[in-house]
Amino acid sequence: MFRFIHTSDWHLGQNFYGYDRSEEQRDFLRQLADIARKHTPDALLVSGDIFHTAAPSNAAVNLYVEEMLNIHKACPTMAIIVIAGNHDSASRLDSDKKLWQLAGVTVLGGIARDENGYADLDRHIIKVGDKGIVAAVPFAYPTSFPLTTDAPDIERDQRQQAYFQALLDRANTPNNDNLPVVLMAHLAVTDSDFTGHDRDMKMECVDVTTLGTGFDYAALGHIHHPQNPSDRVRYCGTPIPVSFDEQCQHTVSIVTIDAHNALPFIEEKAIKNLKPLHTVPPGEPVDFESALEELKHIKDSERAYIRLNVKVERYLPEGAQEQAVQAMKDKECRFCEIKKTATFVISRNQTQMTVEDFNKKTPLEIANQYFIDKYGSPMSEEQQEMFNYIYHLVQEENRQ
């Protein structure tokens, strides 16, 4: 029987609207240590995005080092396996992986190659005692996977799937003890629930069949909403929310697999966030004055990040941001932003203008036409005066 904790997407060092989140992140890592201490699993699998940026601050790195050592002390017999995600620097993680081995931590930042440039599969296969086998694949773009010696001439767009299958074949040869085989990866599977991610973000997705065959459980990272794309494939999700739209239960997963080819049993362990992310009001947006009134009624002692949920006809009232900040002045909450939902329909009939027509118009006329196309009405006199003022300032600076 192989029992392990599956977690990912910690995003340590995230700067959230200018606020430091290290207190919350440290508290999560302490909860993770407590879970490891209580359940004594065979392994802890961290499926990428350890840090929020490829160049994390010294404070974020120190947090990672201190708490990983704390987790190791909480359960010294537990193997820890870490792979890089798309937010991580592969070379940074790989630079001290030999030191981490002293604490029972296996780190894989980049995909290993042999002296001839072919995939070095053995360096990605970790046997966890007599409990299980882990095939760990850090993040790489689909066309960046190395060739394998089994398929030395395969097309670039087919290398990812060939790599996964070759790795799993190697992990299963031999597997005379019938040990469970776990695949770790950081990627996006097609048709997953992307709730919480930036709607404009372009995710490069792969079909679940790209992961290959021969694994009993795929411990994936990258998508923040916990879910199971298939019986044996799981995203554990973020342990604490990274954005206001991640309104779901935040957990880590404890997975038990009795033997190779057995279905995994998944138990979710809830993570409590010290400073939750609240949208005020939740649900449908309201006018600014109503939202501001709700903001005033938030308890002074509540420690949360706040986003106002406001509907606007065209734009917010003057000084709206300052009013919201003032309403939070004596509270423990952290005001972040005003989410605006337009109540009018933006015209799809954008004005077409030739170069000749453009050259005949004044800057104000061009700006005013843009305003009409976007908001359905011309700029107010006050806005036109402001535009002219700024335009003339720019002209003066250019002349100097």
The 8 nearest C-alpha neighbors of each residue, nearest first, counted from 0:
[[1, 257, 256, 258, 130, 2, 255, 179],
 [2, 0, 130, 256, 131, 255, 257, 179],
 [3, 1, 255, 40, 41, 254, 256, 0],
 [4, 2, 42, 40, 254, 41, 43, 253],
 [3, 5, 253, 43, 252, 44, 254, 42],
 [4, 6, 44, 252, 251, 253, 43, 45],
 [7, 5, 45, 251, 235, 44, 46, 4],
 [8, 6, 46, 45, 220, 47, 9, 237],
 [9, 7, 48, 237, 10, 47, 49, 220],
 [8, 10, 49, 11, 7, 48, 237, 50],
 [11, 9, 51, 50, 49, 8, 48, 13],
 [12, 10, 50, 9, 51, 13, 59, 49],
 [13, 11, 59, 51, 50, 55, 14, 10],
 [12, 14, 51, 11, 10, 15, 20, 19],
 [13, 15, 17, 19, 18, 16, 12, 20],
 [14, 16, 18, 17, 13, 19, 20, 241],
 [17, 15, 18, 335, 14, 336, 19, 334],
 [16, 18, 15, 14, 19, 335, 13, 20],
 [19, 17, 15, 16, 14, 20, 333, 13],
 [18, 20, 14, 21, 15, 17, 13, 12],
 [21, 19, 23, 22, 24, 18, 13, 14],
 [20, 22, 24, 23, 19, 25, 12, 11],
 [23, 21, 25, 24, 20, 26, 19, 273],
 [24, 22, 26, 25, 21, 20, 273, 27],
 [23, 25, 21, 27, 26, 22, 20, 28],
 [24, 26, 28, 22, 27, 23, 21, 29],
 [25, 27, 29, 23, 24, 28, 22, 30],
 [28, 26, 30, 24, 29, 25, 31, 23],
 [29, 27, 31, 25, 30, 26, 32, 66],
 [28, 30, 32, 26, 31, 27, 25, 33],
 [31, 29, 27, 33, 28, 32, 34, 26],
 [30, 32, 28, 34, 29, 33, 27, 35],
 [33, 31, 70, 29, 35, 30, 34, 73],
 [32, 34, 36, 30, 31, 35, 37, 29],
 [35, 33, 31, 37, 32, 36, 38, 30],
 [34, 36, 32, 39, 38, 33, 37, 74],
 [37, 35, 33, 73, 74, 34, 39, 38],
 [38, 36, 34, 35, 39, 33, 32, 74],
 [37, 39, 35, 40, 36, 34, 33, 253],
 [40, 38, 35, 36, 37, 74, 41, 77],
 [41, 39, 3, 2, 42, 38, 77, 35],
 [40, 42, 77, 2, 3, 78, 1, 39],
 [43, 41, 78, 3, 77, 40, 79, 44],
 [42, 44, 79, 4, 3, 78, 5, 80],
 [43, 45, 5, 80, 4, 79, 46, 81],
 [46, 44, 81, 7, 6, 47, 80, 5],
 [47, 45, 7, 220, 82, 219, 185, 44],
 [46, 48, 84, 83, 82, 49, 7, 220],
 [49, 47, 84, 8, 86, 50, 87, 10],
 [48, 50, 9, 10, 47, 8, 11, 87],
 [51, 49, 10, 11, 48, 52, 87, 12],
 [50, 52, 10, 13, 11, 86, 12, 48],
 [53, 51, 86, 54, 55, 50, 87, 12],
 [52, 54, 88, 87, 86, 55, 51, 50],
 [55, 53, 52, 56, 88, 87, 50, 91],
 [56, 54, 52, 59, 53, 12, 50, 60],
 [55, 57, 59, 58, 60, 54, 12, 61],
 [56, 58, 60, 59, 61, 55, 62, 12],
 [57, 59, 61, 56, 60, 62, 12, 55],
 [60, 58, 12, 62, 56, 57, 61, 11],
 [59, 61, 63, 57, 62, 58, 64, 56],
 [62, 60, 64, 58, 63, 59, 65, 57],
 [63, 61, 59, 65, 60, 64, 66, 58],
 [62, 64, 60, 61, 66, 65, 67, 59],
 [65, 63, 61, 67, 62, 66, 60, 68],
 [66, 64, 62, 68, 67, 63, 61, 69],
 [65, 67, 69, 68, 63, 64, 62, 70],
 [68, 66, 70, 69, 64, 65, 63, 71],
 [67, 69, 71, 66, 70, 65, 72, 64],
 [68, 70, 66, 72, 67, 71, 73, 65],
 [71, 69, 32, 67, 73, 68, 72, 66],
 [70, 72, 68, 75, 69, 74, 73, 67],
 [73, 71, 69, 75, 74, 70, 68, 32],
 [72, 74, 70, 36, 71, 32, 69, 75],
 [75, 73, 36, 72, 71, 76, 77, 35],
 [76, 74, 71, 72, 77, 73, 103, 78],
 [75, 77, 74, 78, 41, 39, 71, 103],
 [78, 76, 42, 41, 75, 74, 40, 79],
 [77, 79, 42, 103, 43, 41, 104, 76],
 [80, 78, 104, 43, 42, 44, 105, 103],
 [79, 81, 105, 44, 104, 106, 45, 43],
 [82, 80, 45, 106, 105, 107, 44, 46],
 [83, 81, 107, 137, 47, 46, 108, 106],
 [84, 82, 47, 108, 137, 87, 138, 89],
 [83, 85, 47, 48, 138, 87, 86, 185],
 [84, 86, 87, 138, 48, 83, 47, 185],
 [87, 85, 52, 48, 84, 53, 51, 50],
 [88, 86, 53, 84, 85, 83, 48, 50],
 [87, 89, 53, 91, 90, 92, 86, 83],
 [88, 90, 108, 109, 92, 91, 83, 87],
 [91, 89, 93, 92, 88, 94, 108, 109],
 [92, 90, 88, 94, 93, 89, 108, 95],
 [91, 93, 108, 89, 90, 94, 88, 95],
 [94, 92, 90, 108, 96, 91, 95, 89],
 [93, 95, 91, 92, 96, 90, 97, 89],
 [96, 94, 98, 97, 93, 92, 99, 91],
 [95, 97, 99, 93, 106, 98, 94, 100],
 [98, 96, 100, 99, 95, 101, 94, 93],
 [97, 99, 100, 96, 95, 101, 102, 104],
 [100, 98, 96, 104, 101, 97, 102, 95],
 [99, 101, 103, 104, 102, 97, 98, 105],
 [102, 100, 99, 103, 98, 104, 97, 96],
 [103, 101, 100, 99, 104, 71, 68, 98],
 [102, 104, 100, 101, 78, 79, 105, 99],
 [103, 105, 79, 100, 99, 102, 80, 106],
 [104, 106, 80, 100, 79, 81, 103, 99],
 [107, 105, 81, 96, 82, 80, 104, 108],
 [108, 106, 82, 109, 81, 137, 93, 83],
 [109, 107, 89, 83, 93, 92, 82, 137],
 [110, 108, 89, 107, 137, 111, 90, 83],
 [109, 111, 137, 112, 136, 108, 107, 118],
 [110, 112, 119, 118, 109, 122, 113, 120],
 [113, 111, 118, 119, 116, 117, 110, 114],
 [112, 114, 119, 116, 115, 117, 118, 111],
 [115, 113, 116, 112, 117, 119, 118, 111],
 [116, 114, 113, 117, 112, 118, 119, 148],
 [115, 117, 112, 113, 114, 118, 145, 146],
 [116, 118, 112, 146, 147, 113, 115, 145],
 [117, 119, 112, 147, 145, 120, 146, 111],
 [120, 118, 112, 113, 111, 121, 122, 117],
 [119, 121, 122, 123, 118, 166, 124, 111],
 [120, 122, 123, 124, 119, 169, 166, 125],
 [123, 121, 120, 124, 119, 111, 125, 107],
 [124, 122, 135, 121, 120, 134, 125, 136],
 [123, 125, 134, 121, 122, 133, 170, 135],
 [126, 124, 133, 132, 127, 123, 134, 135],
 [125, 127, 132, 128, 131, 133, 124, 129],
 [128, 126, 131, 130, 132, 129, 125, 78],
 [129, 127, 130, 126, 131, 41, 132, 78],
 [128, 130, 131, 127, 178, 126, 176, 132],
 [131, 129, 1, 128, 127, 0, 178, 41],
 [130, 132, 178, 179, 127, 1, 180, 126],
 [131, 133, 126, 180, 125, 127, 181, 179],
 [134, 132, 181, 125, 124, 180, 182, 135],
 [135, 133, 124, 182, 123, 181, 183, 125],
 [134, 136, 183, 123, 182, 133, 184, 124],
 [137, 135, 184, 183, 138, 134, 123, 82],
 [138, 136, 82, 83, 184, 109, 108, 185],
 [137, 139, 84, 185, 85, 83, 136, 184],
 [140, 138, 143, 141, 137, 144, 85, 110],
 [139, 141, 143, 142, 138, 144, 203, 159],
 [142, 140, 159, 143, 144, 139, 156, 158],
 [141, 143, 155, 156, 140, 144, 158, 159],
 [144, 142, 140, 141, 139, 145, 155, 159],
 [143, 145, 159, 142, 158, 141, 146, 139],
 [146, 144, 118, 117, 143, 147, 158, 116],
 [145, 147, 117, 151, 118, 158, 150, 148],
 [148, 146, 118, 149, 150, 117, 151, 145],
 [147, 149, 151, 150, 117, 146, 118, 152],
 [148, 150, 147, 151, 165, 146, 161, 152],
 [151, 149, 147, 148, 152, 153, 146, 161],
 [152, 150, 148, 146, 147, 153, 149, 117],
 [153, 151, 150, 154, 146, 147, 155, 148],
 [152, 154, 150, 151, 155, 158, 157, 146],
 [155, 153, 157, 156, 158, 152, 142, 146],
 [154, 156, 158, 157, 142, 153, 143, 144],
 [157, 155, 142, 154, 158, 141, 159, 153],
 [158, 156, 155, 154, 159, 160, 161, 153],
 [159, 157, 161, 155, 160, 156, 144, 162],
 [160, 158, 162, 141, 161, 144, 157, 163],
 [159, 161, 209, 163, 162, 158, 157, 164],
 [162, 160, 158, 164, 159, 163, 165, 157],
 [161, 163, 159, 165, 160, 164, 158, 166],
 [164, 162, 166, 160, 165, 161, 210, 211],
 [163, 165, 211, 167, 161, 166, 162, 168],
 [164, 166, 168, 162, 167, 163, 161, 169],
 [167, 165, 169, 163, 164, 168, 120, 162],
 [168, 166, 170, 164, 169, 165, 213, 171],
 [167, 169, 165, 171, 166, 170, 164, 172],
 [168, 170, 166, 172, 167, 171, 165, 120],
 [171, 169, 167, 168, 172, 166, 124, 134],
 [170, 172, 174, 168, 173, 169, 167, 213],
 [173, 171, 169, 174, 170, 168, 175, 167],
 [172, 174, 171, 175, 170, 169, 176, 168],
 [175, 173, 171, 176, 172, 177, 178, 170],
 [174, 176, 177, 173, 178, 172, 171, 259],
 [175, 177, 178, 174, 129, 173, 259, 258],
 [176, 178, 259, 175, 174, 258, 179, 260],
 [177, 179, 131, 259, 176, 258, 180, 130],
 [180, 178, 259, 131, 258, 215, 132, 256],
 [181, 179, 132, 214, 215, 133, 131, 178],
 [182, 180, 133, 216, 214, 217, 215, 134],
 [181, 183, 217, 134, 133, 135, 218, 214],
 [184, 182, 135, 218, 136, 217, 219, 134],
 [185, 183, 136, 219, 137, 46, 186, 135],
 [184, 186, 220, 138, 221, 219, 84, 47],
 [185, 187, 221, 184, 220, 188, 138, 219],
 [188, 186, 204, 205, 221, 189, 222, 203],
 [187, 189, 205, 204, 206, 207, 191, 190],
 [188, 190, 204, 206, 205, 191, 187, 207],
 [191, 189, 188, 192, 228, 206, 204, 193],
 [190, 192, 189, 188, 193, 228, 187, 226],
 [193, 191, 194, 224, 190, 226, 222, 225],
 [192, 194, 196, 191, 195, 222, 224, 223],
 [195, 193, 192, 196, 224, 245, 244, 223],
 [196, 194, 245, 244, 193, 242, 197, 223],
 [195, 197, 194, 193, 198, 223, 200, 244],
 [196, 198, 200, 199, 195, 194, 193, 242],
 [199, 197, 200, 196, 201, 195, 193, 194],
 [198, 200, 197, 201, 196, 202, 193, 195],
 [201, 199, 197, 198, 202, 196, 203, 193],
 [200, 202, 199, 203, 198, 197, 204, 196],
 [203, 201, 204, 200, 187, 186, 199, 189],
 [202, 204, 201, 187, 205, 186, 140, 141],
 [205, 203, 187, 189, 188, 202, 206, 186],
 [206, 204, 188, 189, 207, 187, 209, 203],
 [205, 207, 189, 208, 209, 188, 204, 210],
 [206, 208, 209, 188, 210, 205, 189, 228],
 [207, 209, 210, 206, 211, 212, 160, 205],
 [210, 208, 160, 207, 211, 206, 205, 159],
 [211, 209, 208, 163, 207, 160, 212, 164],
 [212, 210, 164, 209, 208, 163, 160, 213],
 [213, 211, 214, 164, 210, 167, 208, 168],
 [212, 214, 167, 215, 211, 168, 171, 180],
 [215, 213, 180, 181, 216, 212, 182, 167],
 [214, 216, 180, 181, 260, 231, 179, 259],
 [217, 215, 231, 181, 214, 232, 182, 218],
 [216, 218, 182, 232, 181, 183, 219, 233],
 [219, 217, 183, 233, 182, 216, 5, 184],
 [220, 218, 234, 184, 185, 183, 217, 233],
 [219, 221, 185, 46, 7, 234, 47, 222],
 [222, 220, 185, 186, 223, 187, 8, 219],
 [223, 221, 224, 220, 236, 193, 187, 234],
 [222, 224, 236, 237, 225, 221, 195, 8],
 [223, 225, 236, 222, 194, 226, 193, 192],
 [226, 224, 236, 235, 234, 223, 227, 233],
 [227, 225, 234, 233, 224, 228, 235, 236],
 [226, 228, 233, 229, 232, 234, 230, 225],
 [229, 227, 232, 226, 233, 191, 230, 188],
 [230, 228, 232, 227, 231, 233, 207, 226],
 [231, 229, 232, 227, 228, 262, 233, 263],
 [230, 232, 216, 229, 215, 217, 233, 263],
 [233, 231, 217, 229, 227, 216, 228, 230],
 [234, 232, 227, 218, 226, 219, 217, 235],
 [233, 235, 219, 225, 226, 236, 220, 227],
 [234, 236, 225, 6, 252, 251, 233, 5],
 [237, 235, 223, 225, 224, 234, 222, 238],
 [236, 238, 223, 8, 239, 240, 249, 7],
 [239, 237, 249, 250, 270, 251, 236, 9],
 [238, 240, 237, 249, 272, 241, 270, 9],
 [241, 239, 242, 245, 237, 238, 243, 249],
 [240, 242, 239, 245, 243, 237, 10, 13],
 [243, 241, 244, 240, 245, 195, 196, 276],
 [242, 244, 245, 276, 277, 246, 278, 241],
 [245, 243, 195, 242, 246, 194, 196, 240],
 [246, 244, 195, 243, 242, 240, 247, 194],
 [245, 247, 244, 243, 248, 195, 240, 276],
 [248, 246, 245, 249, 224, 225, 240, 244],
 [247, 249, 250, 246, 269, 225, 270, 224],
 [250, 248, 238, 270, 239, 269, 237, 247],
 [251, 249, 269, 270, 268, 238, 267, 248],
 [250, 252, 6, 268, 267, 235, 5, 238],
 [251, 253, 267, 5, 4, 266, 235, 268],
 [252, 254, 4, 266, 3, 265, 267, 5],
 [255, 253, 265, 3, 264, 2, 252, 4],
 [254, 256, 2, 264, 263, 1, 257, 265],
 [257, 255, 263, 1, 0, 258, 261, 264],
 [256, 258, 0, 261, 1, 255, 259, 179],
 [259, 257, 179, 261, 178, 256, 0, 177],
 [258, 260, 179, 178, 177, 261, 215, 180],
 [261, 259, 215, 258, 262, 179, 214, 213],
 [262, 260, 258, 259, 257, 256, 263, 215],
 [261, 263, 260, 256, 264, 215, 231, 230],
 [264, 262, 256, 255, 265, 254, 261, 216],
 [263, 265, 255, 254, 256, 262, 266, 253],
 [266, 264, 254, 253, 263, 252, 267, 255],
 [265, 267, 253, 252, 254, 268, 264, 255],
 [266, 268, 252, 251, 250, 253, 269, 265],
 [269, 267, 250, 251, 252, 270, 266, 253],
 [270, 268, 250, 249, 267, 271, 251, 248],
 [269, 271, 250, 249, 238, 272, 268, 27],
 [272, 270, 273, 269, 27, 249, 239, 30],
 [271, 273, 274, 275, 239, 270, 23, 27],
 [274, 272, 23, 275, 271, 302, 26, 303],
 [273, 275, 303, 302, 272, 304, 276, 23],
 [276, 274, 303, 272, 304, 273, 277, 302],
 [275, 277, 304, 243, 303, 305, 274, 278],
 [278, 276, 305, 304, 279, 306, 275, 303],
 [277, 279, 306, 281, 280, 307, 305, 308],
 [280, 278, 307, 281, 308, 306, 277, 290],
 [279, 281, 278, 308, 282, 290, 284, 307],
 [282, 280, 278, 279, 283, 308, 277, 284],
 [281, 283, 280, 284, 278, 308, 279, 285],
 [282, 284, 281, 285, 280, 308, 309, 310],
 [285, 283, 309, 308, 310, 282, 280, 286],
 [286, 284, 309, 310, 290, 289, 287, 283],
 [287, 285, 310, 309, 289, 288, 290, 311],
 [286, 288, 290, 289, 309, 291, 285, 310],
 [289, 287, 291, 290, 286, 292, 285, 293],
 [288, 290, 292, 291, 287, 286, 285, 293],
 [291, 289, 287, 293, 292, 288, 285, 294],
 [290, 292, 294, 288, 289, 293, 287, 295],
 [291, 293, 289, 295, 294, 290, 288, 296],
 [294, 292, 290, 296, 295, 291, 289, 297],
 [293, 295, 291, 292, 296, 297, 290, 326],
 [294, 296, 292, 293, 297, 326, 291, 327],
 [297, 295, 293, 294, 298, 292, 299, 291],
 [298, 296, 294, 295, 299, 293, 301, 330],
 [299, 297, 300, 301, 296, 330, 295, 331],
 [298, 300, 330, 301, 331, 297, 329, 332],
 [301, 299, 298, 331, 302, 330, 332, 297],
 [300, 302, 298, 299, 331, 303, 332, 297],
 [303, 301, 332, 331, 274, 300, 304, 275],
 [302, 304, 274, 332, 275, 276, 301, 333],
 [303, 305, 333, 276, 332, 334, 277, 275],
 [304, 306, 334, 277, 335, 278, 333, 303],
 [305, 307, 278, 336, 335, 337, 279, 277],
 [308, 306, 337, 279, 338, 278, 309, 336],
 [309, 307, 284, 338, 279, 280, 278, 337],
 [308, 310, 284, 285, 339, 286, 287, 338],
 [311, 309, 340, 286, 284, 285, 339, 341],
 [312, 310, 341, 313, 314, 342, 340, 315],
 [311, 313, 342, 341, 343, 314, 310, 315],
 [312, 314, 311, 374, 341, 315, 343, 342],
 [315, 313, 311, 312, 316, 341, 339, 317],
 [314, 316, 311, 319, 317, 313, 287, 339],
 [317, 315, 319, 318, 314, 287, 311, 320],
 [316, 318, 319, 315, 320, 314, 321, 322],
 [317, 319, 321, 320, 322, 316, 315, 323],
 [320, 318, 322, 321, 316, 317, 323, 315],
 [319, 321, 323, 322, 318, 324, 337, 336],
 [322, 320, 324, 318, 323, 319, 325, 326],
 [323, 321, 325, 319, 320, 324, 326, 318],
 [322, 324, 326, 320, 325, 321, 319, 291],
 [323, 325, 321, 327, 326, 322, 320, 328],
 [326, 324, 328, 322, 327, 323, 321, 329],
 [325, 327, 323, 324, 328, 295, 322, 294],
 [328, 326, 324, 330, 325, 329, 323, 332],
 [327, 329, 325, 326, 330, 324, 331, 332],
 [330, 328, 327, 299, 331, 326, 325, 332],
 [331, 329, 299, 327, 332, 328, 300, 298],
 [330, 332, 302, 300, 301, 299, 333, 329],
 [333, 331, 303, 302, 330, 304, 301, 334],
 [332, 334, 304, 305, 303, 335, 331, 302],
 [333, 335, 305, 304, 332, 336, 324, 306],
 [336, 334, 306, 305, 16, 333, 304, 337],
 [337, 335, 306, 338, 334, 307, 305, 320],
 [338, 336, 307, 306, 339, 308, 309, 335],
 [337, 339, 308, 307, 309, 336, 306, 340],
 [340, 338, 309, 310, 337, 341, 311, 308],
 [339, 341, 310, 311, 309, 342, 338, 284],
 [340, 342, 311, 343, 312, 310, 339, 313],
 [341, 343, 312, 311, 310, 340, 344, 313],
 [344, 342, 341, 312, 345, 313, 374, 311],
 [345, 343, 346, 342, 341, 374, 375, 347],
 [344, 346, 373, 374, 343, 347, 375, 372],
 [347, 345, 348, 372, 344, 373, 375, 349],
 [346, 348, 349, 345, 372, 373, 344, 350],
 [349, 347, 346, 350, 372, 351, 345, 373],
 [350, 348, 372, 347, 351, 346, 373, 369],
 [349, 351, 352, 348, 372, 368, 369, 371],
 [352, 350, 349, 353, 348, 356, 357, 354],
 [351, 353, 356, 357, 350, 354, 355, 349],
 [352, 354, 356, 355, 357, 351, 358, 359],
 [353, 355, 357, 356, 358, 352, 359, 351],
 [356, 354, 358, 353, 357, 359, 352, 360],
 [357, 355, 353, 359, 358, 354, 352, 360],
 [358, 356, 354, 355, 359, 360, 353, 352],
 [357, 359, 355, 356, 360, 354, 361, 353],
 [358, 360, 356, 357, 355, 361, 354, 364],
 [361, 359, 357, 358, 364, 365, 362, 356],
 [360, 362, 364, 363, 365, 359, 358, 357],
 [361, 363, 365, 364, 366, 360, 390, 367],
 [362, 364, 366, 361, 365, 367, 387, 386],
 [365, 363, 367, 361, 362, 366, 360, 368],
 [364, 366, 362, 368, 363, 367, 369, 361],
 [367, 365, 363, 369, 368, 364, 362, 370],
 [366, 368, 370, 364, 369, 365, 377, 378],
 [369, 367, 371, 365, 370, 366, 364, 372],
 [368, 370, 372, 366, 367, 371, 373, 365],
 [369, 371, 367, 373, 368, 372, 374, 377],
 [372, 370, 376, 375, 377, 368, 374, 369],
 [371, 373, 369, 370, 349, 375, 374, 346],
 [372, 374, 370, 371, 345, 375, 369, 346],
 [375, 373, 371, 376, 370, 372, 345, 313],
 [374, 376, 371, 372, 373, 346, 345, 377],
 [375, 377, 371, 374, 378, 370, 372, 373],
 [378, 376, 371, 367, 370, 379, 375, 368],
 [377, 379, 382, 367, 383, 370, 380, 376],
 [378, 380, 382, 381, 383, 377, 384, 376],
 [381, 379, 383, 382, 384, 378, 385, 377],
 [380, 382, 384, 379, 383, 385, 378, 386],
 [383, 381, 385, 379, 384, 380, 378, 386],
 [384, 382, 386, 380, 385, 381, 378, 387],
 [385, 383, 381, 387, 382, 386, 388, 380],
 [384, 386, 382, 388, 383, 387, 381, 389],
 [387, 385, 383, 389, 388, 384, 390, 382],
 [388, 386, 390, 384, 385, 389, 391, 383],
 [387, 389, 385, 391, 386, 390, 384, 392],
 [388, 390, 392, 386, 391, 387, 385, 393],
 [391, 389, 387, 393, 392, 388, 386, 394],
 [390, 392, 394, 393, 388, 389, 387, 395],
 [393, 391, 389, 395, 394, 390, 396, 388],
 [394, 392, 396, 390, 391, 395, 397, 389],
 [395, 393, 391, 397, 392, 396, 390, 398],
 [394, 396, 392, 398, 393, 397, 391, 399],
 [395, 397, 393, 399, 398, 394, 392, 391],
 [398, 396, 394, 395, 399, 393, 392, 391],
 [397, 399, 395, 396, 394, 393, 392, 391],
 [398, 396, 397, 395, 394, 393, 392, 391]]
